């Protein structure tokens, strides 16, 4: 339907700007507040946006974080409105209202609108099930959109798969790609691994410090190697873009930010019951939820953004770390290395952006 197509278009644009603004600016200042007036990214409008020619032209400069945030929210609200108007997607390859609400939950978490983040996340995950640690879902290699927890993904075919230039080539130590052939094995941080209880089903996603000689490749046998991500022989591993566990974590974190620790624990228990049944905290903090995000969403593309929005640096230089020499580094929050340089082509081709607009 027209509304289905329009809703998906708004959703993709909102999601795209949400990624861009986080790559090219600190959306949070050093005190932890929204960096509203900091220069952000261009906004590219079309006639259907109802803007004047002057508005369309002026928006091609570095709009402030506040302006970009407002556009993200507007796009995602329009996405939800259109997709809730009777649209039924043919498969999980497509964005529906639940996914658009998931985008909203991500945005509201980023913009520190905690009540809205909790509400959007709860709405997004309402019709999904959290996979159980005793089921095959948790250990199926994250290769199929048929997983009950997956909300949005892409079911590759032999025509669409990209073999070595693929996510699984990069992330899976089991697949015969860049990771699995030993060029860049993917390992969990030793300190993070030590924080996963033995009775937590997710501990099986990773080797311990002794490695595992029973794994099928040399890379997968390494100490701390991830075996979370598997492999399909013809490279038709499905891509996972959103799942219900993320929504539980967003909702729980939002309540923790609101100092509603008991409510946050109640929500987090929805996930923990399926990962570590003995988990029984009565109250949790933002740090408690953040630890579960790090474990649950490992390798799924969230840590860079989480570190920036929570004003955290990284420290890989601790005693006993398992990082390669030269990569056992410490990078503080708000170090200039956290933001990307504006591409030279943008400075050369965009009349509203010049060399003085470049990031540090």
Beta strands, then each sheet from edge to edge (+ up, - down):
strand 1: 150-154
strand 2: 239-243
strand 3: 314-315
strand 4: 330-331
sheet 1: 1+ 2-
sheet 2: 3+ 4-
end
